[in-house]
Amino acid sequence: MGYTDYFNFDREPFSNAPNEKFYFASEQHNQALIRLMYSVDSNKGLAVLVGGVGTGKTTLARRMLDSLPIEKYESSLLVMIHSGITPEWLLSRICMQLGIKSPDSNPLKMLKQLYERLLQIESEGRKAVVLIDEAQMLQTKELMEEFRGLLNLEIPDKKLLNIVFFGLPELDAIMQLDEPLAQRIAVKYTLQPLAAASTVAYINHRLKIAGAQTAPFEPSTLPLIHQFSGGVPRLINTICDNALFEVYLRRDTGVTEKIVQNVTEDLGLRKVPQTEKNFVAEPSDLDEIEIIFDTLEDD
């Protein structure tokens, strides 16, 4: 028996594995999605979303992909897992993702195939969209030039391909490898860590989705979780997951401040992030946290 059974959860609430059921529509994630969808629907060409490690870029990329119905879009999501890719490899993968079954080995002929496919998609009244996750792995000028060339595939007054980059902040510098491409960014949004109240709403949301009937975290632990996670969703998950497991091992009733302190120390998170080092929970903050968290028992 694990802590899921111990707390009578339907499923594990704080796994870092991607799961659409746990998508948390924070205000900034909503704003990001609105802007990225505007870029695609307006055929702006190139949009960029950047954010620190664990802030939810991949989750948002998958959410956006799910928001692009096939009757209106020909869309795909490519994840860059290493920096050794070539322009030819990239072009062939984009071709296959957009429905070209046998891309030609000759780059020029392959580009012609892609252009014809994009014209076909356009004639169907749909938009072609390619989402690139972990775009900071595209670390050469040649790759940036390749994307600039793809954005040149157009007809009068209309681009045929929309590209959205999702990456770490260093993507900004990488795109400067090809200044003309950097100048073509039509829409850009930066994800920030969650604020204190949003951190609590995030924890509350995941517990509800997991089927929690009562709140296993003492209210006083919530400012600590926010403080030591810096509001980064991935770290919030890690802290909460370890804290609940610790409660299970102790056969205790809930997560206390001491448990959070022990867990964050074991995880090496007791050094407060620079952006949060002056965080002090004011009484009004704690009141707001308790109000948000108490809704778990009210619903």
C-alpha positions as CSV (number, residue, x, y, z in Angstrom):
1,M,0.0,0.0,0.0
2,G,1.3,3.4,-0.9
3,Y,0.2,6.9,0.2
4,T,-2.4,7.0,-2.5
5,D,-4.4,4.3,-0.7
6,Y,-3.5,5.6,2.7
7,F,-5.2,9.0,1.9
8,N,-7.9,7.4,-0.2
9,F,-6.9,9.2,-3.3
10,D,-8.2,8.0,-6.7
11,R,-4.8,8.6,-8.2
12,E,-1.4,10.1,-7.4
13,P,-1.9,13.8,-7.1
14,F,1.6,15.2,-7.5
15,S,3.3,13.2,-10.2
16,N,5.5,15.2,-12.6
17,A,4.5,12.9,-15.5
18,P,2.4,14.8,-18.1
19,N,-1.3,14.3,-17.5
20,E,-4.0,16.4,-19.1
21,K,-6.4,15.7,-16.2
22,F,-4.2,17.8,-13.9
23,Y,-3.8,20.8,-16.2
24,F,-4.0,23.9,-14.0
25,A,-5.4,26.9,-15.8
26,S,-3.6,29.7,-13.9
27,E,-4.2,33.2,-15.1
28,Q,-0.8,33.4,-16.7
29,H,-1.2,30.1,-18.5
30,N,-4.5,31.3,-19.8
31,Q,-3.0,34.5,-21.0
32,A,-0.1,32.6,-22.7
33,L,-2.5,30.3,-24.5
34,I,-4.7,33.2,-25.6
35,R,-1.7,34.9,-27.1
36,L,-0.3,31.8,-28.8
37,M,-3.7,30.9,-30.3
38,Y,-4.1,34.5,-31.5
39,S,-0.7,34.2,-33.3
40,V,-1.8,31.0,-35.0
41,D,-5.3,32.1,-35.9
42,S,-4.0,35.4,-37.4
43,N,-1.2,33.6,-39.4
44,K,1.4,35.7,-37.6
45,G,4.1,33.1,-38.5
46,L,6.3,32.9,-35.4
47,A,5.4,32.9,-31.7
48,V,7.6,32.2,-28.7
49,L,7.0,31.1,-25.2
50,V,9.8,31.0,-22.7
51,G,10.0,30.1,-19.0
52,G,12.3,28.6,-16.4
53,V,12.8,24.9,-15.7
54,G,9.6,23.4,-14.4
55,T,7.2,26.3,-15.1
56,G,4.9,24.3,-17.3
57,K,6.1,25.0,-20.9
58,T,5.6,21.4,-22.0
59,T,2.3,21.1,-20.3
60,L,1.2,24.3,-22.1
61,A,2.5,23.0,-25.4
62,R,0.4,19.8,-25.1
63,R,-2.6,21.9,-24.0
64,M,-2.2,24.0,-27.1
65,L,-1.9,21.0,-29.4
66,D,-5.2,19.6,-27.9
67,S,-6.8,23.0,-28.6
68,L,-6.1,22.7,-32.3
69,P,-9.0,20.5,-33.8
70,I,-8.1,18.6,-36.9
71,E,-11.0,20.1,-38.9
72,K,-9.4,23.6,-38.6
73,Y,-5.7,22.8,-38.2
74,E,-3.0,20.5,-39.4
75,S,-0.8,20.5,-36.3
76,S,2.1,18.7,-34.7
77,L,4.3,18.8,-31.7
78,L,8.1,18.1,-32.1
79,V,10.2,17.8,-29.0
80,M,13.9,18.5,-29.4
81,I,15.8,16.0,-27.2
82,H,19.4,16.8,-28.2
83,S,21.3,19.6,-29.9
84,G,23.0,17.5,-32.7
85,I,20.1,17.6,-35.2
86,T,20.7,18.9,-38.7
87,P,18.5,21.2,-40.9
88,E,17.8,18.2,-43.2
89,W,16.6,16.1,-40.3
90,L,14.5,18.9,-39.0
91,L,12.9,19.5,-42.4
92,S,12.1,15.9,-42.9
93,R,10.4,15.5,-39.5
94,I,8.3,18.6,-40.1
95,C,7.3,17.2,-43.5
96,M,6.3,13.9,-42.0
97,Q,4.4,15.6,-39.1
98,L,2.4,17.6,-41.6
99,G,1.4,14.6,-43.6
100,I,4.1,13.9,-46.2
101,K,4.7,10.2,-46.0
102,S,7.9,10.0,-48.0
103,P,10.0,13.2,-47.9
104,D,12.6,13.3,-50.6
105,S,16.2,13.0,-49.5
106,N,17.1,16.1,-51.5
107,P,16.5,19.2,-49.3
108,L,15.3,21.4,-52.3
109,K,12.8,18.7,-53.5
110,M,11.7,18.1,-49.9
111,L,11.0,21.9,-49.5
112,K,9.0,21.7,-52.7
113,Q,7.0,18.8,-51.3
114,L,6.3,20.8,-48.1
115,Y,5.2,23.8,-50.0
116,E,2.7,21.8,-52.1
117,R,1.4,20.1,-48.9
118,L,1.0,23.6,-47.3
119,L,-1.0,24.7,-50.3
120,Q,-3.2,21.7,-50.0
121,I,-3.9,22.4,-46.3
122,E,-4.7,26.0,-47.2
123,S,-7.1,24.9,-49.9
124,E,-8.9,22.8,-47.3
125,G,-9.5,25.9,-45.3
126,R,-7.1,24.8,-42.5
127,K,-4.0,26.2,-40.9
128,A,-0.6,24.4,-40.6
129,V,0.9,24.7,-37.2
130,V,4.2,23.2,-35.9
131,L,4.9,23.4,-32.1
132,I,8.6,23.0,-31.1
133,D,9.2,22.1,-27.5
134,E,12.6,22.4,-25.9
135,A,13.5,24.8,-28.7
136,Q,16.6,25.9,-26.8
137,M,18.2,22.7,-28.2
138,L,18.3,24.3,-31.6
139,Q,21.7,25.8,-31.0
140,T,23.1,26.6,-34.5
141,K,22.7,29.4,-36.9
142,E,21.9,26.9,-39.6
143,L,18.8,25.7,-37.8
144,M,17.6,29.2,-37.2
145,E,18.1,30.0,-40.8
146,E,16.1,26.9,-41.7
147,F,13.2,28.2,-39.7
148,R,13.4,31.6,-41.3
149,G,13.2,29.8,-44.7
150,L,10.1,27.9,-43.6
151,L,8.5,31.2,-42.6
152,N,9.0,32.4,-46.1
153,L,6.6,29.7,-47.4
154,E,3.6,31.9,-48.2
155,I,1.1,33.1,-50.7
156,P,0.1,36.8,-51.3
157,D,-0.9,38.3,-47.9
158,K,-0.8,35.0,-46.1
159,K,1.8,32.8,-44.4
160,L,1.3,29.1,-45.0
161,L,3.1,27.9,-41.9
162,N,2.8,28.9,-38.2
163,I,5.6,28.0,-35.8
164,V,5.5,28.2,-32.0
165,F,8.7,27.8,-30.0
166,F,8.6,26.6,-26.3
167,G,11.9,26.9,-24.5
168,L,14.1,28.0,-21.7
169,P,15.1,31.7,-21.4
170,E,18.4,31.0,-23.2
171,L,16.3,30.6,-26.4
172,D,16.3,34.4,-26.6
173,A,20.1,34.4,-27.2
174,I,20.0,31.4,-29.5
175,M,17.5,33.1,-31.8
176,Q,19.8,36.1,-32.1
177,L,22.1,33.7,-34.1
178,D,19.9,34.7,-37.0
179,E,18.8,38.3,-36.3
180,P,16.3,38.4,-39.2
181,L,14.5,35.4,-37.6
182,A,14.5,37.1,-34.2
183,Q,12.9,40.2,-35.7
184,R,10.1,38.0,-37.1
185,I,8.8,37.1,-33.6
186,A,5.2,38.3,-33.8
187,V,4.0,37.1,-30.3
188,K,6.1,36.4,-27.2
189,Y,5.1,35.5,-23.7
190,T,7.2,34.6,-20.6
191,L,6.0,32.2,-17.9
192,Q,6.8,33.2,-14.4
193,P,6.7,31.0,-11.2
194,L,3.4,30.9,-9.5
195,A,2.5,33.5,-6.8
196,A,1.7,32.4,-3.3
197,A,-2.0,32.3,-3.7
198,S,-1.7,30.5,-7.1
199,T,0.6,27.9,-5.5
200,V,-2.1,27.1,-3.0
201,A,-4.8,27.0,-5.7
202,Y,-2.5,24.7,-7.7
203,I,-2.1,22.3,-4.8
204,N,-5.8,22.4,-4.1
205,H,-6.6,21.7,-7.8
206,R,-4.4,18.7,-7.9
207,L,-5.8,17.3,-4.7
208,K,-9.4,17.6,-6.0
209,I,-8.5,15.9,-9.3
210,A,-7.0,13.1,-7.3
211,G,-10.2,12.7,-5.3
212,A,-9.1,14.0,-1.9
213,Q,-11.9,14.4,0.5
214,T,-10.0,16.4,3.1
215,A,-6.9,18.6,3.0
216,P,-3.9,16.6,4.1
217,F,-1.7,19.8,4.4
218,E,-1.9,22.0,7.5
219,P,-2.5,25.6,6.3
220,S,0.7,26.8,7.9
221,T,2.7,24.5,5.5
222,L,1.5,26.2,2.4
223,P,3.7,29.3,2.6
224,L,6.7,27.0,3.2
225,I,5.9,25.0,0.2
226,H,5.6,28.1,-1.9
227,Q,8.8,29.5,-0.4
228,F,11.0,26.5,-1.0
229,S,9.6,25.7,-4.4
230,G,9.9,29.3,-5.5
231,G,6.4,28.8,-7.1
232,V,7.8,26.4,-9.7
233,P,5.1,23.8,-10.4
234,R,7.6,20.9,-10.8
235,L,9.2,21.6,-7.4
236,I,5.8,22.1,-5.8
237,N,4.9,18.6,-7.0
238,T,8.1,17.1,-5.8
239,I,7.8,18.7,-2.3
240,C,4.1,17.7,-1.9
241,D,4.7,14.1,-3.2
242,N,7.6,13.6,-0.8
243,A,5.7,15.1,2.1
244,L,2.7,12.9,1.6
245,F,4.9,9.8,1.4
246,E,6.6,10.9,4.6
247,V,3.2,11.1,6.3
248,Y,2.4,7.6,5.1
249,L,5.7,6.2,6.4
250,R,5.0,7.7,9.8
251,R,1.4,6.7,9.7
252,D,0.6,10.3,10.7
253,T,-2.6,12.2,9.9
254,G,-1.3,15.1,7.8
255,V,1.6,17.2,6.5
256,T,3.1,19.5,9.2
257,E,5.6,22.3,8.9
258,K,8.3,20.0,10.3
259,I,7.7,17.4,7.6
260,V,7.9,20.1,4.9
261,Q,11.2,21.4,6.4
262,N,12.6,17.9,6.6
263,V,11.6,17.0,3.0
264,T,12.9,20.3,1.5
265,E,16.2,19.8,3.4
266,D,16.6,16.3,2.0
267,L,15.8,17.6,-1.5
268,G,18.4,20.3,-1.2
269,L,15.7,23.0,-1.5
270,R,16.2,24.7,1.9
271,K,18.2,27.5,0.2
272,V,15.5,30.0,-0.6
273,P,15.4,31.0,-4.3
274,Q,16.7,34.5,-5.0
275,T,13.3,35.8,-6.2
276,E,11.7,34.5,-3.0
277,K,14.3,35.1,-0.3
278,N,12.5,38.1,1.2
279,F,9.1,36.2,1.2
280,V,7.3,36.7,4.5
281,A,3.7,35.6,4.8
282,E,1.7,38.5,6.0
283,P,-1.6,37.8,7.9
284,S,-3.6,38.8,4.9
285,D,-1.7,36.3,2.7
286,L,-2.4,33.5,5.2
287,D,-6.0,34.4,5.3
288,E,-6.2,34.2,1.5
289,I,-4.4,30.9,1.6
290,E,-6.8,29.4,4.1
291,I,-9.8,30.7,2.2
292,I,-8.6,29.1,-1.0
293,F,-7.6,25.8,0.7
294,D,-10.7,25.5,2.8
295,T,-12.8,25.2,-0.4
296,L,-11.4,21.6,-0.7
297,E,-13.5,20.6,2.3
298,D,-16.5,22.8,1.2
299,D,-16.9,21.3,-2.3
